[in-house]
Amino acid sequence: MIQKPKGTLDFIGREGYIYNYLYNYTMNFMHSYNYEFIKIPTFESTELFYRGVGETTDVVNKETYDFIDKGNRNMTLRPEFTAGVVRSYIENKLYVDQIKKLYYFGSAFRYERPQSGRLREFTQMGVEVFGIKNAYLDAEVISLAYRFLSGLGITNLKVVINTLGDTESRLNYNKVIKEYLEKDRDNLCDICKERLDKNPLRILDCKYDGERDYIKNAPKTIDYLNEESKNYYEEVKHALEILDIPFEEDPTLVRGLDYYSHTVFEIKSDLEFLGKANTLCAGGRYDNLVKTLGGPETPGVGFAAGIERIITILNELEIYIPEEKLDVFIMNLDNSGFAFQILDDLRNSGYSCEIDYTGKSMKNMWKLVDKYNPSYVLIIGEDEVKSDYITVKDNTTKEETKVKTSELMDYLDMNL
């Protein structure tokens, strides 16, 4: 028997319904913030991710799905969205607008060891905002992520923030952290030994070395900020306070991708069943990425959230998700085709409908009614066809009403 690939999921039943609900929830939520939907290709040139995400990151170094297409081009399944969105932003000259607010929802791929909260194909939703560097915009993005999650009924949320400062501040800090970590080079994992020469900041984010006391006690980014970066960080915190977003500062937070500058943040949950996979969304500011990928100098800020982890929480906490109730179920007791004509008319008028195709007994049809739980049941037999009326049963009150066929739409319009 052929099975699904390791590290992937099928969404069926309740999970499928929740997935679709989250897609629609995202679309409606983003509309309230005036964000525009963007869809980008599932695969892109491999070079995009090496230049954008950074070749010293685990994502590009070890986790990408790379392949050579029939045109002998190096391609990669997207491991994240930001680089692809920036590529689209540049290619389509979206920078003609002073500010561009975009959101996405789709699959990403990373070849890593599957475990709780980590998949090889996973779904991300997120936002990217281009064109303006403003502390209040950073706060908007953080508050949007926080309210997106809390709006689903998820509690125990913790916003954690830090700053990496501007390019000057980051270069100063890189020099300091490299000198500090050099003394401990022999104790670093093999990957971090390479990072020490290329991008020492990434060592603080290592899944292994990052947990050691020596690394946790390393110099902090905030102590090496220039005056401009300090002021910007204070403005972000002030804006979050205005928006009444609770947050904690974590000077060790650096994020795992190379393109971040200034504000970085994560939103976590301390729910026990999540274990270490408790980060629900993360992001920050990246003011150099557009230029790095060949576009004009353009500031940017954004975040990404994992949909599968959100689904896990909604299921574990048994958070109520409103169901799309079936409007009508048709019990077809006649063979003339009249019931199928009614079915088609109702669907074309926007009602959600189902009919029995099996020719089962009336008793078994009532079992289907119990399964679908429609608002109304239409009973159509020979008598109904001859008399040109339909027996309509309210599935909540159990009351039955005889309705002329020509008046059925009006009756349902008034009662649904």
N, C-alpha and C positions, 0 to 999 in steps of 0.2 A: 504493500500500500504506500503510495506517495504521500509524504507528509509535508507540512509547511516548513520552510527553512528555519534553522536554529536562530533564535533571537527575534522572531517575528510573531505577530498575533493575528488571529481572526477576530473581528468584531461582529458578534451575532447576538440576537435577542436583546437583552437589556443593555449590554455593552455597545451594541450597534446603535441602539436608540440614543444612548447618552452621547456617543460620539457625534451623531448627527445634531443632537440638541446643542452641544458645545459649539459646533460650527455655526449654527444659527444664532446662538447667544453671542458669539464673537462678532458676527456681522452686525447685529443690532447694537451691541455695546460700542463698537468702534464708530458707528454712525453718530452716536451722541458726542463723541470727541472730534468729529470731523476728520477721520482718517479714511484714506482711499485704499481699496483692496488692490494688491499686486500679486500676480501669478508669474513665477519665473520657471525656467526649465528644471527638470529633475536632475539633469547632468549638465556639467559645464566643462570648459577647458581646465585641465589639471593645473595649469599655470595660475589660473585665477585664485585657487585656494593656497598655493604656495606663496604667492605675492600678498594675498589679502589676509588669510588667517595666520600665516607665518609658518615656515618650515621647521621651527624649533618646537612647535606645539605637538602634543600627543595626537591631536586630531589629524594633522597632516603627516606626522612622522610615522604613525603606526596604525591609524584607524580608518583611513579612507578606502573606499571601494574604487580602485583604478582599473581602467581597461583601455585597450587600443581599438578604435573603431575600424571599419572597413576602409576608411580613407587614410589609415595609418596615423590618426590623430590621438593624442593622449587625452582621455576624458576621465572624469571623476563624478560619481554620484554625490550630490551635494551633502556634505556633513553638517552644514548649518546654512542659514539663509542670508546673513548680512552681506557676505562677499558678492553673492549673486544679485542681491537687490542693488548694491552699489554699482555693479557692472551695468545693470539695466538703467539705473539713474544716469550714468554717464552716456551710455549708448543712445538713449532716447532723449538726451538733452533736457532732462527734467529740471536741470538747474536754472532754466530760464525763469522759473517761479522763485520768488524770494524764500519761501518756505514750502517744503513738500512733506506731507505726513502720510505714511504708507503703513499698511498692515498686511500680514500673510497668514496662511494656515495650510499646512501640508506636511508631507513625509520628508524625513532626512535620514541619512544612512551612515553608520559608523561600525567598523568591524572591531568590536570589542567583546570581551567575555560576557555573555549574557548572565545577568543576575537580577535580583529584585531591583526594580526601578531603572534598569539599563537594558536596552534592546538594540538590535542591529538595524532594524527599521523602526523609527519612532516618529511621532507627530509633534511638530512645533507650531505654535502661534506666536506672533510677536509683532513689534512695531519698529519702524526706522523713521527718524525725522531728520531732514537735511536743511541746511541753509542758514541756520541761526545758532549762535552760541549764546545761551542765556540760562542763568541758574534756575529761573522759573520754569523753563522748558524741561530741564533735567528733573525738576520736582514734579512736573506734569506727567512725565513718562513713568516715574516711580509710583506716583499716586494712581495712575491709570492701572498699572500692574496690580497694585494692592487692592484697588476697588474691584477690579475684574475678578480676583480670587474671592474676596469677601462677599461679592455679589452672588456667588454660587452657594453661599452658606458655609464656606470653609473658615474655620476659626483657628486659633493657636498660630496665627501668622506673625512672623518676626522679620522686619525690614532691617537689613544690615548694610551699612554704607562705608565707603572709604574714598580716598582720592589718590591718584597716581601723579597728579600735577601735570603741568604742560611739558613740552619736549625738553626744555632746559632742566626742569626739576627732575624729570625721569632720568636724564643722562647723569645728573649729579648723584642721584640715588643708586643708579646702576654701578657707578664707580665705587661707592661706599660698600654696597652689598657684595660686590665681587671680592673686594679686599677682605671683608669679614669671612666670607665663605671659603676663600682660598685656603685658610688655615685648617679647614675641615675637609679638604678635597678628598682625602683617602677614605673618608667615611661615607661619601656620597654614593648613591646608586650610579650605575654606568651611564644612564641617560642624563642624570644631573651633572655628571662630570663634563659631558659635552655642552650642556646648557651653561655651565659656568663660564665658558669661553664665548658663547654666542648670545645668550640672553639669561643672565643670572637671576633676573626677576622671576622667571618661570619656576625656579627651584622652590620658591615659597608656596607654590601651588601644587607641588608634587604629592601624589597620593601616598608616597612612602616617606621620603625625607621630610615632607612638610609637617609630619606629626611629631618629629623629634624636638625635644626641648631646645637644642642648640639652634634650630631653625626658627622655632617660635620666639626665641629671645633675640633674634636678629634685629638690626636697626630698622626703624619703621619709616615708611614713605613720608609720613606727615612731618617728620622732623627735618626733611630736606627739601621742603617746598620753598619756592621763591615767594615774594610778597603777593604777586598777582594771583598765584595758584591758591595761596592761603585765603585770600579775600573771596575768591570764587567759591571755594569750598564752604566758607561761612555763609555765603549767600544761598547756596543750595540748602543748607541745614535750616536757615531762616525760612526759606520758602516752604519746606516740608512742615515746619511748625505752623505756618499760616494755614496750610491745607489740613492740619490736624492729623498728619501721618506719623504714627509712632515709629521711631527708628533707634537703632543702636549703632555706635561706631566700632568698627573692627579694623585696626591699623594693619592687620596681616592679610586682609582681603585684597587680592590682586587680579583675580579672574584668570582663566586658562588660555585666553587668546591674545595674540600679540598686538592687536590694533587699538587697545583701549588707552585712553588718556583722561586726565581729570576724574570725574565721578565714575565710580564702579559700585554696583549694588547686587544684593541677592535677597530674595524673599524665601524664607524657610518656614517649615512647620515642625513643631516638636512632638507631633503625634507619634507614639511609640512604634506602631506597625510599619512606619516608613523606614526605620533604621537609619543608616547613614545616607540613604538616598532621599534626603529630606529637603533638598533645594527645589522649589517649585518653579521659580523663574529667576533669571539673572541678566544683567546687562550693564550698560554704562555709556560714556561718551567716547567718541572716536573721531577726533578732529583732523586726522592725517590720512585716513583710509581712502577717501575719494581721490586725493592727490596721488597717493601711492599707486592706485590702479589706473592712473592716466587721465583723471578728470581735473577740473579746476579746484583750487583750494577751497574746500567746503566743510564746515563743521557738521557733525552728525551725532545722534544719540539714539539708543534703542534698547530693546530687551527681547528675550525669547523665553517661552514657557513650555514645559512638557505636558502634552495632553494626556498621555497614558498615566502619569502620576496623579493628575487631577481626577481621572476616572477611578483610579484605585481609592482615592480619598472619598469620593462621592459614594462609592459602593460600601466601603468599610464603615463610614459614618451613617450609612443609610439616609443620606440627604435626599429629600423629596425632589424629584424631577417631574414637572408636570407632563403628563402623557398626552399625545395627540389621539383623542378619542375618535373612533370610527363613527361617522354620522349615521349610516344606514346599512343594515344587513337585509338582503332580500331572500325570503323563503320561497323558492320556486316550486310550486306544486302543479304547474301546468306545462305542457310540452309545445305550446304554440309559438314560443319565442317572444311573447308579449313581455315577459319579465326581463329579458335581455335588452329589449328596447327601452324599458324604464331605466334599467341599470345604466345604459349608455347616455340617456338623456340627463340623468342625475350627475354623472361624472362630468359631462360636458358643461354642466351648470356650476361646477366647483364643489360638489359634495363628495366626501370620501365614502365609498361604497364597496360592498363585497356581496357575492352571491354564492350559493351552493352549486358546484359543478358535478357533484358525485351522484346525484339522484337518490340520495339516502332517504330514509324514512323521516317523517316529521320529528320523531323523538330524537334522532341523531342530529337533525338540523338545529334543534334547541341546544344541543351540546355545543355546536359551533357558535350559537348566539352567546353562550356562556364564555366561550373562548375569546371572541372578538369584543364582547361587551359594547355593542353599538348604542347610540342614543335612541334610535328607533328601529323597529323591525317591520318590514313590509311583507305581508302575507298575500301571495298572489296564486290563486288556484283557478279552476275552471269557472266557478261562480263569479269571481272578481272580473275575469276576462269578459264573460257574457254580459255582466251588468255594468261594465265600464266604471268600476270603483276599485279601490285598494283598501285592504284592512291594514291600518297603521297602529302599531302597538308601541306605546311609550315604555321603553325598557327600564325606566326608573320607577314610575308609578304603576306600571303594568296595566294601564287603562288602554282599551282598544277603541278606535274611531274609524268609521267608514268615510273615506274621502274620495270624491270624484277624481278620476284620473287627470282631468284638465285642471284641477285645483290643487294637485299634490305639491307642486313647487311653492305655491303661495302658503300652503299649510306648513311646509318645512321651513320656509323663510321666516315665518312668524314664531316658530317654536324652537329653532336651533340657534 
